[in-house]
């Protein structure tokens, strides 16, 4: 009786370990797949004459966007669920580009920074 309970507990431990490993593998696959698809789409979209420079949500299914057309033509458009409205033309002098900023942190870089800070905080708390 005692031997069967030990085997059952050991089997449960290995099952839980396998599920945990599978979970980590699935999360890692999702992470890398998302980054691959994002880079692929970014590369495909950058090879055309149209580029969305910036967008901002202003309501439910309503956005403002700055669109670059050609080499140096910038336009502000309003986008809704069923319509796109031309709001005006912008000059490049009036725009603030990401490359003008001092820190060029993308979302991925910020996440990596937060993750490293979290890990170092856990290590420092463990040593104390």
BAMAR-213393 format. One record per residue (C-alpha): residue number from 1; residue in three letters; z, y, x. Coordinates in pm, 1 decimal, padded with zeros to 6 digits. Each point is the difference from the previous one (the first is absolute). Layout:
// residues N
NODE     n   res         c3         c2         c1
NODE   NUM   ALA          Z          Y          X
...
***
This chain:
// residues 128
NODE     n   res         c3         c2         c1
NODE     1   UNK    00000.0    00000.0    00000.0
NODE     2   UNK    00095.2    00244.2    00275.9
NODE     3   UNK   -00316.2   -00084.9    00198.4
NODE     4   UNK   -00227.1    00073.4   -00297.7
NODE     5   UNK    00159.9    00342.1   -00052.0
NODE     6   UNK   -00058.8    00087.1    00367.1
NODE     7   UNK   -00366.2   -00100.2   -00021.9
NODE     8   UNK   -00043.0    00194.5   -00321.8
NODE     9   UNK    00157.7    00310.8    00155.1
NODE    10   UNK   -00217.9   -00034.4    00309.1
NODE    11   UNK   -00312.1   -00039.3   -00214.3
NODE    12   UNK    00096.7    00310.7   -00197.7
NODE    13   UNK    00045.2    00196.5    00321.5
NODE    14   UNK   -00343.7   -00102.7    00130.8
NODE    15   UNK   -00161.8    00078.0   -00336.9
NODE    16   UNK    00155.3    00345.5    00004.5
NODE    17   UNK   -00114.2    00050.3    00359.8
NODE    18   UNK   -00357.4   -00101.3   -00089.0
NODE    19   UNK   -00002.9    00238.1   -00298.3
NODE    20   UNK    00130.0    00282.9    00218.6
NODE    21   UNK   -00266.0   -00062.7    00264.9
NODE    22   UNK   -00271.4   -00013.2   -00267.3
NODE    23   UNK    00126.1    00328.4   -00144.7
NODE    24   UNK   -00015.2    00170.2    00340.3
NODE    25   UNK   -00350.4   -00135.1    00060.2
NODE    26   UNK   -00122.8    00123.7   -00340.2
NODE    27   UNK    00148.4    00348.1    00056.9
NODE    28   UNK   -00158.7    00017.2    00346.6
NODE    29   UNK   -00338.4   -00108.0   -00139.5
NODE    30   UNK    00023.4    00265.9   -00271.6
NODE    31   UNK    00087.5    00265.9    00257.2
NODE    32   UNK   -00287.9   -00082.4    00234.2
NODE    33   UNK   -00249.8   -00051.6   -00283.1
NODE    34   UNK    00086.6    00339.9   -00147.5
NODE    35   UNK   -00045.7    00169.5    00337.0
NODE    36   UNK   -00330.2   -00179.7    00059.7
NODE    37   UNK   -00137.9    00100.8   -00340.9
NODE    38   UNK    00119.1    00360.0    00038.4
NODE    39   UNK   -00164.1    00034.4    00342.2
NODE    40   UNK   -00318.1   -00163.8   -00126.1
NODE    41   UNK   -00025.1    00234.2   -00298.5
NODE    42   UNK    00086.8    00304.5    00209.7
NODE    43   UNK   -00276.2   -00089.3    00244.6
NODE    44   UNK   -00253.8   -00057.6   -00278.0
NODE    45   UNK    00085.1    00322.3   -00179.5
NODE    46   UNK   -00017.4    00210.9    00316.1
NODE    47   UNK   -00365.3   -00086.9    00062.2
NODE    48   UNK   -00126.5    00189.7   -00303.5
NODE    49   UNK   -00068.7    00362.2   -00087.1
NODE    50   UNK    00295.0    00016.1   -00241.3
NODE    51   UNK    00361.3   -00007.3    00106.4
NODE    52   UNK    00320.1    00071.9   -00190.9
NODE    53   UNK    00199.8    00221.7    00232.6
NODE    54   UNK    00314.1    00029.8   -00211.3
NODE    55   UNK    00116.0   -00074.3   -00351.8
NODE    56   UNK    00304.8    00080.1   -00207.0
NODE    57   UNK    00120.3   -00145.3   -00326.9
NODE    58   UNK    00068.5    00273.6   -00253.7
NODE    59   UNK    00060.0   -00210.1   -00307.6
NODE    60   UNK   -00052.6   -00335.4   -00159.6
NODE    61   UNK   -00354.5   -00104.4    00105.4
NODE    62   UNK   -00073.3    00354.6    00126.5
NODE    63   UNK   -00068.0    00091.0    00360.9
NODE    64   UNK   -00114.2    00290.8    00212.1
NODE    65   UNK   -00217.1   -00093.4    00295.3
NODE    66   UNK   -00168.3    00172.1    00291.1
NODE    67   UNK   -00334.0   -00164.9    00068.2
NODE    68   UNK   -00211.9    00044.4    00312.1
NODE    69   UNK   -00372.2   -00019.7   -00067.8
NODE    70   UNK   -00236.8   -00009.9    00294.3
NODE    71   UNK    00117.0    00162.9    00320.8
NODE    72   UNK    00193.8    00311.8   -00098.3
NODE    73   UNK    00002.7    00033.5   -00378.7
NODE    74   UNK    00339.9   -00034.4   -00166.1
NODE    75   UNK    00055.8   -00001.1   -00374.1
NODE    76   UNK    00305.7   -00013.8   -00220.9
NODE    77   UNK   -00038.6   -00223.5   -00304.1
NODE    78   UNK    00227.2   -00100.7   -00282.7
NODE    79   UNK   -00016.3   -00363.7   -00103.6
NODE    80   UNK    00123.1   -00140.4   -00327.1
NODE    81   UNK   -00029.5   -00331.0   -00174.9
NODE    82   UNK   -00349.1    00065.9   -00134.6
NODE    83   UNK   -00120.1    00315.0    00175.7
NODE    84   UNK   -00044.2    00178.6    00331.8
NODE    85   UNK    00012.5    00378.5    00001.7
NODE    86   UNK   -00133.3    00222.7    00277.2
NODE    87   UNK    00268.1    00259.5    00079.1
NODE    88   UNK   -00150.5    00185.2    00295.3
NODE    89   UNK   -00128.9    00001.2    00353.8
NODE    90   UNK    00239.5    00027.4    00294.3
NODE    91   UNK   -00055.8    00118.9    00353.7
NODE    92   UNK    00117.5   -00211.7    00291.2
NODE    93   UNK    00215.8    00292.9    00119.4
NODE    94   UNK    00211.5   -00026.8   -00315.8
NODE    95   UNK    00073.3   -00370.7    00047.5
NODE    96   UNK    00279.9   -00160.0    00197.5
NODE    97   UNK   -00114.9   -00321.5    00165.7
NODE    98   UNK    00218.3   -00290.4    00112.6
NODE    99   UNK   -00121.9    00043.3    00358.7
NODE   100   UNK    00149.8    00352.1   -00001.7
NODE   101   UNK    00351.3   -00140.8   -00032.3
NODE   102   UNK    00214.9   -00065.0    00303.2
NODE   103   UNK    00103.2   -00348.3   -00110.7
NODE   104   UNK   -00277.9   -00222.1   -00125.0
NODE   105   UNK    00220.9   -00265.8   -00157.1
NODE   106   UNK   -00180.7   -00226.4   -00239.0
NODE   107   UNK    00191.4   -00201.1   -00255.4
NODE   108   UNK   -00016.3   -00306.9    00222.1
NODE   109   UNK    00138.5    00187.3    00300.2
NODE   110   UNK    00282.8    00143.8   -00208.0
NODE   111   UNK    00086.7   -00347.4   -00132.8
NODE   112   UNK    00006.0   -00139.4    00352.9
NODE   113   UNK    00229.4    00285.0    00105.6
NODE   114   UNK    00235.3   -00063.1   -00292.4
NODE   115   UNK   -00000.1   -00373.6    00073.1
NODE   116   UNK    00081.8    00053.3    00368.2
NODE   117   UNK    00280.9    00242.0   -00092.7
NODE   118   UNK    00138.8   -00252.6   -00248.1
NODE   119   UNK   -00007.4   -00280.9    00256.5
NODE   120   UNK    00162.9    00213.7    00269.9
NODE   121   UNK    00270.5    00114.1   -00244.9
NODE   122   UNK    00074.6   -00362.5   -00091.8
NODE   123   UNK    00022.6   -00095.3    00366.8
NODE   124   UNK    00230.2    00291.2    00082.8
NODE   125   UNK    00228.2   -00082.8   -00297.1
NODE   126   UNK    00011.1   -00363.1    00109.1
NODE   127   UNK    00113.9    00095.4    00352.1
NODE   128   UNK    00276.5    00229.7   -00123.4
***
